[in-house]
Amino acid sequence: MPLPHRDHSLYSPFVNAVIQAGDHLKAPMEALLKQSNIDRQLLQNLEHPTPVDAVLALYRGIDESCAQPDIGITVGRICYIDGLHLQLYMSTLCETFRDYLNLMPSMLRTTGDIGEVKMQADRAFLKLGWHPLSAATRPQRYLSDTVLTNSAAIVDSLCIHPVPVRRADFTYSRPEDLGLLHQVFGSDLHFEQPVSQLYFERESLYYPLTHLSGDVAAWQFQPLTHLFDENEPPDTFLLELRRTLLRLLPQGDITIDRVADALTLSRRTLQRRLAERDSQFLQILQSVRAEVATRYLADERLSITDIAFLLGYSDQSAFSTAFKSWHGRSPKAYRQR
């Protein structure tokens, strides 16, 4: 079987989830890490890249030493909890499940070079499909089970109404023991399918999202819920523009036309109103990013990669370059200060 591309890598949180699962299963992790050429100390840096083939070797080692072909399900549950803080930030930006899907973070941006989760709808169902970056990983269970378990947990926790999996397809062959698969994905399981994917009721698109309430929400998620309440500018137009930018940032590729549409204005009207205030679109955009970035960095549970996503940058490097131009130091140095 061919291996994933040698330049493909995963960020530390994903690798640490695999290690945590192995520790839980009492696998000989130090020996397996050495065998996979993974340095546990380097993983303290959340943005440290680890080759995908090394992580797959670690999965295999845990499976073989503990007889746990379901290892991906355990890793997926850990990934869900590990990424929960980012999900909670995103929930403050959205009202419905449909809104969330429009902001759903790309795994290539937040996790590393393993593939993408894509959602499509037909008349009856929403289909959440797992599309691995490398054909080498398509027929094996580890990444498929991890990604789909994490996705199922996210989807069913976002909305006020439950959103259970109605059907699950897997590219790999039917395993002997279906116990954990049934617990996570329900009873309608199909194997040796062209795409690994989950089916949800289409009507869930319009389900309202849950939101944190009370003092916990105000304290932990101040960057999103109270960002512009202090020293609120007297100009209500600028206030609404900044709040709109904050909501749209995670989508990336922020343009004046998209923002004008969100404000139900024409591009020309938006430009005219900014000119009346002796301001420009890019100036406002960068000021919002610069202000929000420092507040995100104060929350150490968000990785710099997470923050780059929330601010609409294509990758960590682009965010770090911009941040240094605003504050004279890298995000990492600013956080360590």
Beta strands, then each sheet from edge to edge (+ up, - down):
strand 1: 9-10
strand 2: 50-51
strand 3: 115-121
strand 4: 125-132
strand 5: 167-169
strand 6: 189-190
strand 7: 196-201
sheet 1: 1+ 2-
sheet 2: 3+ 4- 7+ 5- 6-
end
